């Protein structure tokens, strides 16, 4: 019997390495492989992110300048 019967399987994590999994990894090499997979997944996510407010490296003269917007809350 599981110690977390009401937690869905996708929300559980391996007690040894902490990576989300349905069942704990049985070996240290299983945990290491799961950690490498998680690192690769996070690198892929971070590669797609861009900091907010950062200007483009080279301004494109053909790119239209955004119009100013004024918000009024009533």
ROSE-4610 file (N, C-alpha, C; in Angstrom, 1 decimal, always signed):
// ROSE-4610
residu = [X/X/X/X/X/X/X/X/X/X/X/X/X/X/X/X/X/X/X/X/X/X/X/X/X/X/X/X/X/X/X/X/X/X/X/X/X/X/X/X/X/X/X/X/X/X/X/X/X/X/X/X/X/X/X/X/X/X/X/X/X/X/X/X/X/X/X/X/X/X/X/X/X/X/X/X/X/X/X/X/X/X/X/X/X/X/X/X/X/X/X/X/X/X/X/X/X/X/X/X/X/X/X/X/X/X/X/X/X/X/X/X/X/X/X/X/X/X/X/X/X/X/X/X/X/X/X/X/X/X/X/X/X/X/X/X/X/X/X/X/X/X/X/X/X/X/X/X/X/X/X/X/X/X/X/X/X/X/X/X/X/X/X/X/X/X/X/X/X/X/X/X/X/X/X/X/X/X/X/X/X/X/X/X/X/X/X/X/X/X/X/X/X/X/X/X/X/X/X/X/X/X/X/X/X/X/X/X/X/X/X/X/X/X/X/X/X/X/X/X/X/X]
num = [1/1/1/2/2/2/3/3/3/4/4/4/5/5/5/6/6/6/7/7/7/8/8/8/9/9/9/10/10/10/11/11/11/12/12/12/13/13/13/14/14/14/15/15/15/16/16/16/17/17/17/18/18/18/19/19/19/20/20/20/21/21/21/22/22/22/23/23/23/24/24/24/25/25/25/26/26/26/27/27/27/28/28/28/29/29/29/30/30/30/31/31/31/32/32/32/33/33/33/34/34/34/35/35/35/36/36/36/37/37/37/38/38/38/39/39/39/40/40/40/41/41/41/42/42/42/43/43/43/44/44/44/45/45/45/46/46/46/47/47/47/48/48/48/49/49/49/50/50/50/51/51/51/52/52/52/53/53/53/54/54/54/55/55/55/56/56/56/57/57/57/58/58/58/59/59/59/60/60/60/61/61/61/62/62/62/63/63/63/64/64/64/65/65/65/66/66/66/67/67/67/68/68/68/69/69/69/70/70/70/71/71/71/72/72/72/73/73/73/74/74/74]
x = [+0.8/+0.0/+0.9/+0.6/+1.3/+1.1/+2.1/+1.9/+1.1/+1.0/+0.2/-0.9/-1.9/-2.9/-3.8/-3.9/-4.8/-4.0/-2.7/-1.9/-1.8/-2.2/-2.1/-0.7/-0.5/+0.8/+1.7/+1.2/+2.1/+2.7/+2.1/+2.5/+3.5/+3.8/+4.7/+6.2/+7.1/+8.5/+9.3/+10.4/+11.3/+11.8/+11.8/+12.3/+13.8/+14.5/+15.9/+16.5/+15.9/+16.5/+15.5/+14.2/+13.3/+12.6/+13.0/+12.4/+11.0/+10.1/+8.7/+8.7/+8.0/+8.0/+6.8/+6.3/+5.2/+5.7/+6.9/+7.4/+8.9/+9.4/+10.8/+11.7/+12.9/+13.9/+14.6/+14.8/+15.3/+16.8/+17.5/+19.0/+19.5/+20.7/+21.4/+21.5/+21.8/+21.9/+20.6/+19.5/+18.1/+17.9/+18.3/+18.1/+19.0/+20.3/+21.2/+20.6/+20.1/+19.5/+18.3/+17.5/+16.3/+16.8/+17.8/+18.3/+18.9/+19.6/+20.1/+19.0/+17.9/+16.8/+16.1/+16.0/+15.4/+16.3/+17.6/+18.5/+18.3/+18.3/+18.1/+16.7/+15.7/+14.4/+14.4/+15.1/+15.1/+16.0/+17.1/+17.9/+17.1/+16.2/+15.4/+14.4/+13.8/+12.9/+13.6/+14.8/+15.5/+16.0/+16.3/+16.7/+15.7/+14.4/+13.3/+12.9/+13.4/+13.0/+13.9/+13.3/+14.0/+13.6/+14.6/+14.3/+13.3/+12.4/+11.5/+12.2/+11.8/+12.4/+13.7/+14.2/+15.5/+15.2/+15.9/+15.8/+16.5/+16.0/+16.7/+18.1/+19.0/+20.4/+20.6/+20.0/+20.1/+18.7/+18.5/+17.2/+17.0/+15.8/+15.4/+14.7/+15.2/+14.6/+13.2/+12.9/+11.7/+10.6/+11.0/+10.1/+9.3/+8.0/+7.2/+7.4/+7.4/+7.5/+6.1/+6.0/+4.7/+4.1/+2.8/+2.1/+2.0/+2.0/+1.9/+0.4/+0.3/-1.0/-1.3/-2.5/-2.9/-4.0/-3.9/-4.9/-5.6/-6.9/-7.7/-8.6/-8.5/-9.4/-10.5/-11.8/-12.9/-13.5]
y = [-1.2/+0.0/+1.2/+2.2/+3.4/+4.4/+5.1/+6.1/+7.4/+7.5/+8.6/+8.1/+7.5/+6.8/+7.8/+9.1/+10.0/+10.9/+10.8/+11.6/+10.8/+11.5/+10.8/+10.4/+9.3/+8.8/+9.8/+10.7/+11.6/+12.7/+12.8/+13.8/+13.3/+12.0/+11.4/+11.5/+11.5/+11.5/+10.4/+10.1/+9.1/+9.5/+8.7/+9.1/+9.2/+8.7/+8.7/+9.9/+10.3/+11.4/+12.6/+12.4/+13.5/+13.8/+13.0/+13.2/+12.6/+13.3/+12.8/+11.5/+10.5/+9.2/+8.5/+7.5/+6.7/+5.7/+5.1/+4.2/+4.6/+4.4/+4.8/+4.0/+4.7/+4.0/+2.9/+1.8/+0.7/+0.7/+1.4/+1.4/+2.9/+3.0/+4.3/+4.8/+3.8/+4.2/+4.7/+4.1/+4.6/+6.0/+6.3/+7.7/+8.7/+8.2/+9.1/+9.3/+8.3/+8.4/+9.4/+9.3/+10.1/+11.6/+11.8/+13.1/+13.7/+13.0/+13.5/+13.8/+13.0/+13.4/+14.7/+14.8/+16.1/+17.3/+17.1/+18.2/+18.6/+17.6/+17.9/+18.6/+18.2/+18.8/+20.3/+20.5/+21.9/+22.8/+22.2/+23.0/+23.4/+22.4/+22.7/+23.8/+23.8/+24.8/+26.2/+26.2/+27.5/+28.0/+27.1/+27.6/+28.4/+28.1/+28.8/+30.1/+30.4/+31.6/+32.8/+33.9/+35.2/+36.1/+36.8/+37.8/+38.9/+39.2/+40.3/+41.6/+42.5/+43.8/+43.9/+42.8/+42.9/+43.3/+44.3/+44.7/+43.7/+43.7/+42.9/+43.3/+42.4/+42.7/+43.7/+43.6/+44.6/+45.0/+46.3/+46.9/+46.7/+46.2/+46.0/+47.3/+48.0/+49.2/+49.0/+47.8/+47.5/+47.1/+46.9/+46.5/+47.7/+47.7/+48.8/+49.1/+50.3/+50.8/+50.6/+49.9/+49.7/+51.1/+51.2/+52.4/+52.5/+53.7/+53.9/+53.5/+52.9/+52.5/+53.2/+53.7/+54.3/+53.5/+52.9/+52.2/+53.0/+53.0/+53.7/+52.7/+52.7/+51.8/+52.6/+52.2/+52.9/+52.1]
z = [+0.0/+0.0/+0.0/-0.9/-1.0/+0.2/+0.5/+1.5/+1.1/-0.3/-0.8/-1.7/-1.2/-2.0/-2.9/-2.4/-3.2/-4.1/-4.2/-5.1/-6.5/-7.6/-8.9/-9.2/-9.9/-10.2/-10.8/-11.7/-12.4/-11.4/-10.3/-9.3/-8.3/-8.4/-7.4/-8.0/-7.0/-7.4/-6.8/-7.4/-6.9/-5.5/-4.5/-3.2/-3.2/-4.2/-4.2/-4.9/-6.0/-6.8/-6.9/-6.7/-6.7/-8.0/-9.1/-10.4/-10.5/-11.1/-11.2/-12.0/-11.4/-12.0/-11.4/-12.1/-11.6/-10.5/-10.7/-9.7/-9.4/-8.2/-7.9/-8.8/-9.1/-9.8/-9.0/-9.5/-8.7/-8.5/-9.4/-9.3/-9.3/-8.9/-9.0/-10.4/-11.3/-12.7/-13.3/-12.8/-13.2/-12.8/-11.6/-11.1/-11.9/-12.2/-13.0/-14.4/-15.0/-16.3/-16.3/-15.3/-15.1/-14.9/-14.1/-13.9/-15.2/-16.0/-17.2/-18.2/-18.2/-19.0/-18.6/-17.2/-16.7/-17.0/-16.9/-17.3/-18.7/-19.6/-21.0/-21.3/-20.6/-20.7/-20.3/-19.1/-18.7/-19.6/-20.1/-21.1/-22.3/-22.8/-24.0/-23.6/-22.4/-22.0/-21.9/-21.3/-21.1/-22.4/-23.4/-24.7/-25.5/-25.1/-25.8/-25.2/-24.0/-23.2/-23.6/-23.6/-23.8/-22.7/-22.1/-21.0/-21.5/-20.6/-20.9/-21.0/-21.9/-22.0/-22.7/-23.2/-23.9/-25.4/-25.8/-27.2/-28.2/-29.4/-30.4/-30.6/-30.9/-31.0/-32.1/-33.3/-34.3/-34.7/-34.6/-34.9/-36.4/-36.7/-38.1/-38.6/-39.6/-40.0/-40.7/-41.1/-41.8/-40.8/-39.6/-38.5/-38.0/-38.0/-37.6/-36.1/-35.7/-34.3/-33.7/-32.5/-31.9/-31.4/-31.6/-31.2/-29.7/-29.1/-27.7/-27.3/-26.1/-25.7/-24.3/-24.1/-22.9/-22.3/-21.1/-20.5/-19.4/-19.4/-18.5/-17.8/-16.5/-15.7/-15.1/-15.3/-14.8/-13.6]
